[in-house]
């Protein structure tokens, strides 16, 4: 029997699906293509996750994030990561102020750019680990600690980081502990031939295209609570857990190719992320239940940065995506498999 709450949630899911379709249309007025990237970022937002966007320069990663913030009507800050960036440049710092009336001196905390709903950490791998680590607490705990004081971050709060995969000189690869805090590792690929022609037409022509806000911060908080309540069958949880455990070379459940080509597998956060993202995927598709097909749909962006390949695998040109594909072919129900 359907409860009033479930009936309300199903109705809300239908409205959200409609809003998502309109949002894709709005974003397409600014961004050409990249529909899969947009979908994955929206999924991350729907389950309070952070996303790492990996792609070469010129693929409109920064423009995509700023356009999304406009469509979602969220406060937005961009942090350009550089080798000389300090942690206080992100979190904020105390400044000494003098009261002109009394002459009294006191410290006042000036909020850094991390205090926004949507934070773009641009070229995150161009700054040293000390500054990268300043994001860890805010990403995990949703607050910032400065001295003896703790400051809550706005709700909702997301970190969307970009990274250039081809430039290695003068960069600082993110440690695995920080990578694990990103729900998704999203690959931003080159546009198709027709999309590239359309990009050239738009950029070299007069244009005043604007994005209309379609959601608010309150709508997103409501969406997150609905996603949390999406029912998941035990067999779906079992599949997510089995998939995460199969990535670990020392696990008895892992296939022989994992033991040979994987140096380090995904931790327990991967299984949690698979189910959370599967729920968000179901909601964006207009369904109020998550299936193994939803887990399969989000497996690569959830696992690609959590599966570390061995030197032999790298030498043979085998990527973590290919290992995830092989695992899905071995573990997934055949009727749901489309990889």
N, C-alpha and C positions, 0 to 999 in steps of 0.2 A: 504494500500500500504506500502510495506517495504522500509524504508529509508536506505541510504548507511550506516549510523551508526548502525542501527539494524542488517543489513546484516553482517557487520563486527563483531558485538558483537556475533552473532550466530556462526560465523566461529570460533571466539576466544573461545567460550564455548565448541565447539567440540574438539578443540586442548587441552583445559584445562582438559576436561574429559579424553582424551587419556593420558595426562601427569599424571593425578591422578591415573589411572590404572597402569601405569608404576611405579609410586611412591610406590604404595602398594606392588608391586613385589619386589622393591628394599628394602623397610623396612622389608619385610618378611624374607630377608636374615639375618637380625639381630634379629628381634622381632618375636616370635612365637605367632600366633593368635592376639588377641586384635584389630581386623579389625574395630570394631565399635568404639573403643576408638580413633584409628587413624583418622577415618572419622570425628568424632566430633571435634577433635583438628584442623583438616584442615578446617572445617566449621568455627570455631572460628577465625582462622587466616584470612579466606576469607572475613569476615565482621568486621575486626579490633576489635575483641573481645578478652577477656581474659578467661582463663579456670582454674577451680579448679579440680584437679584429686584426687579422694578419694579412697584409697585402703590400704589394710594391707601391711606390709613390704614384700619385695621379689617379687613383681609383675612387676618389670622392669619399673616402672614409670619414674625414672630418665634416664634410658637407652633409653626409648622411646623418650623423649624430645630431648636428645642429638642427637639421630639418625635422628629425624625429622629436626633438625637444619642443619645437614650435607646434607640431601636430598634437603633441600630448599636453601642451600648455604648461610646461615645467620650467623651473628656474634652471639655467644652464651656465656652466663655467668650463672654460678650456684651460688646461695647464700644459704648457709646452715644456716637456722634459729636456733638460740640457745637463752636461757634465758638472756645471757649477750650481745646480739647483739644490737648495738646502731643505731639510724637513719643515722648518718654520715657514718656508715659502708656500707650502701646501696647507699646513694646518692653521697657520696664523701665529701671532706672537704678541707679547705684552709690550706696550709702549708707555713711556713716562709722560704724563700730562700735568700741567700746572693750572690750577683753578685761578683765573684772573682776579676774581673777587676776593678770595681769602689767601691766595698765595700758596695754598696747600698742594703738595705734589702727591700723585697717586698713579698706580699702574692701571691701564685699561687694556683688556684683551681685544685685539683687532682680528676679526675672523678672516681666515684664509679662503682660497677658492674652493676648498673641499666642502664648504658649507653651501651646497646647492643640491637640488633634486637629481640632476644629471651632470656628472663630472666626466669630461673627456680628458683622459691622460694620454696626450699625444706623444708618440714615439717613446713609450715608457722605458724601453731598453737602452735609452741614451743617457740615463742618469745612474749614479752609483747605488749600490745596494742599501746604503743608509737611508737615502731618500726614498727608494722603492719601498723600504720597510715601513716608512711613515704612513703608507696607505693601508698596511695590513690590519691595524686595529679598526680603522674606519670601515673597511670592507667587511670585516667579520662582526664587529660589535656595534656598528652604526653610531659610534661616538668618538670623540677626540679627547685625549688626556694631555693637558699642558700643565706641568708642575704638579700641584696638588688638586687641580680642578679638572672636572670632566664636563665636556660640552656635548649635548646630543646633536646629532645631525638631522637635517630635515627629513620628513617622511612624505613620500617615498624617497629612497636614495639608491643611486646606481653609479658604478664606475664602469665606463666603457673605455678601454685602453686600446691604442693602436700600436702596431709593431711592424717594422720593415724586415722581411725575412732574408733579404739579400745583402744588406749592409751589415758587416760584422766588425769592421775596424772602428774603434772608439765606442763600442757598445758594451753593455753589461747584461748578459742573459739573465732572465728572471729565475730566481731559485725555485725549486719544485714546490716548496711550501707556499710560495705566493701564487704560482701557477694553479695550484690546487684550489685556491679560493675563487678562481674564475669558474663560473658555471659552464660557460661555453668558450671554446676556441673556434672562432668563426673565420673561415678562409674567404677573403674577398678576392675573387678572380677577375681576370680580364673580361671586358664586355665582348659580346658577339660582334660580328662584322657589321650587322645592321644597327646594333646599339651604338657602336663606335661612330658610325656615320651620323646618327641622330645626336650624339653628344657634341660632335663638331658643329652641326647645324645650330644647336641651341646656344652654345658658348659664343659663337661668332656672330650671333644675331641679337638685335635688341630684344630684351625680355624683362618683364616685370612680374613674373609668376610668383605668387605667394601661396603659402600653405595656411589653410584655415584650421584653427584648433578644433579638434574633435573630442578630446577627453580632457579631464582635469586631474589634479593630484588626488582628489577625493575619489574620482572614478577608478583610478589605478589601485588605490588602497582597497576599494570594494572588489575589484577584479582579483587582487591577490588573495583576499579572503575566500572568494568563490573557488579559485583554483585549489586552495588548500582542501576544500570540502569535496572535490571531485573523487568519486569512489574508484577504488582500484582493487581488482580481484587478487586473491592470494597467488594465483598462477602467474600474474603479471609481476608481482613483487619477487617471486621465485626466479623468474626469467632475468630480471634486472640484477638480482644478487648473483646468479650463476654467471652472467655475462661479466660482471665486475671481477668475480673470483677467478674466472678463466683467464684473465689478463696477467695473473701473477705466476711467474715461471716456477716458483717453489710450491705452488698449490697443487694438490693431487688432482684437482678438477681440470687443470690446464692441459690443452693438447700439446703434442710434441713440438709443433712449429712455434708455439709460444715459448717453451723451454729453450728453444734454440735461438730465437730472434728477439726476445724481450729481456731487457736487463732488469727492469723494475716495472711492476704493474700498478694498476689503480687501487687506491685505498678505499675505505668504507664510504668516504664522501662521494665517490663515483656512483654507487648504488642509490644513494639519497638523491643525487642530482638527476639520475636517469628517470626516477619516478616523478620527481618534481617537474622536470621538463616535459615528460610524457603527459602529465595532467594539463600543463599549459598548452601543449600541442593539440590535445583533444578539444580544449575550450576554444582555441583559435579556429578550429575546424567546425565548430558549432555542435560539439558533442559533450554530454555531461558524464562521460565515463572514459577511462583510459584503458587501452588495450596493449598487447604485445607489439602491435604494429606502430603504436605511438612511441614505444621504447626504441624500436628499430629506427624510426625516423630521426630520433635525437641522439643516437648512439655515437656517431662520428664527432660532432661538436663537443659532446660531453667527454669522450674518452681520448681524443687525439693528443691532448696535452698531458694526459695522465699515464700514457703507455710509452715508456722509454725504450727505444730499440737498442740492440747491441751493435758493436762495431761491425760484426759480420753482416748483420741486416743492412746497415748503412752502406757498406761496401757493395752489397748486392742490389742496392737501390730500393729496398723494401721500406715503405713508410708505415707509420702507425695507423694511417687510414686503411692501408691494405691489410694490416693485421686485424683491425676491427672488422673489415669486410669478411675475412676468412673465418673469424669467430662467429659472425652472424650466420654465415652459410652453414656452420656446423651446429649451432645451438638454436637458431630461430625456427619457429613453426613454418613449414614450407608455404602454407597459404598466405602468410604475412610477409614473406621475404621478397623485397624488390630492391636489391642493392647491386 
